[in-house]
Amino acid sequence: MSDKKQYLRFSLIRRVEHWLNVTAFTLLALTGLSQKFGTSALAVAIIRTLGGVERIRIVHRVSAVTLALVVIFHVGAAVYHLYVKAGRPTMLPTIQDILNGWQAIKYNLGFSDERPLQDFYTFEEKVEYWALVWGMVIMGITGFFLWNPITAARILPGQFIPAAKAAHGNEALLAVLAIVLWHFYHVLIRHFNTSMYTGYMSLEEMEQEHPLALQDNWKAPEASDLQFQKRRKRFWIGYSLVALVTLLGIWWFVTSEATAYAAVEPIPDLRGIELYNTPQPTPLPTPLPTPEKVRVLGTTWDDGVGEFLSNRCGDCHSSADSPGGLDLTSYNGAVRGGNSGPAVVPYGPGVSLIMVWPEFDWHLVKFSPGERTAIWTWIQNGAPEQ
Ligand code: HEC
């Protein structure tokens, strides 16, 4: 710190709030925008670096909750300042701010030599603060819809959910651009402002940027110790209640639905994995198969399916002269099929005759439910030969 006179601009608490906000905001933007633009190479690189999409979705949610907690704290601190300490509402927009905005335009365009006389917060800072408040409201509401779509759709028409998604993503883009253009310009480029790191600003800078704050002659209305104590007590009772309700609200927000966590099931790999059989739609009504471990037959004709069919069906279906004209001992024979049509239709297990015929009572050879599922899955995957 230099020996120049310094003016305490931001208390430690203000700075902690600011940097928590920066951290949460940056993480939200990184993890959110890389999902919004998920197909771009940059997003893919970011997602990979951060450990995959499942991980960044969790980081996004944890950051959102952190930001919500900062808001609860901030509101409490603001009410304490305004109500208990009867402090000056420095962040409230005033007529002077509108005049200052006009003066700034004139000054920047060269129509005036006088810079606007600004208060503790300049009109630029107020615009940014209230834009942040507005953004948080939008992000909170639309974030709730995306996090809890079922609950949201109970209260509102379902179209609100895709609309919330569009609003959430575009508001995010707007917020990031506002920070990069507006905030970075004002605090880093126009002049490098260190008060958010050190807490202090030199008196010269204050005279330049915030002359009215130096003439601040705000006096809190006289209050006896007793009145002050009373206000403080009322504050703590009221704030504790509001904070408690808000915290419960956040808890509900976070836990009421698992919809948004559930990831898409990965495609099963029949090699080595023991799957449990689930009933498959069949063209003919059949009794529900009893759960049984799926036979591991391999995933292609060559690595198991072919051998299984030859062993099980080849006694009767081994050449084009076999019953039904069907040869199940070779891949081509299976695809060509018999007199009634192709026995294996890649991607079409429901219309593949090897799924249909063994269901007929008179066709004595059957698949077990597990075998049926394995063959069904193989065909559904395109009935690969190798
Ligand atoms: C014990 C002998 C036998 C075995 C083993 C056998 N089938 Fe058959 N299959 C038949 C007879 C008989 C027909 C009826 C032929 C006809 O309609 O002329 C037939 C017909 C079929 C057809 C219809 C062919 C067509 O195009 O008309 C399919 C498909 C079929 N079987 C699948 C299988 C599958 C799959 C297996 C192995 C799980 C199998 N079969 C095992 C005796 C057998």
Residues whose N, C-alpha, C, O or C-beta is under 5 A from the ligand:
A	BS01	HEC	R312 C313 D315 C316 P323 G324 L326 G337 G338 N339 S340 G341 A343 L353 I354 W357 V365 K366
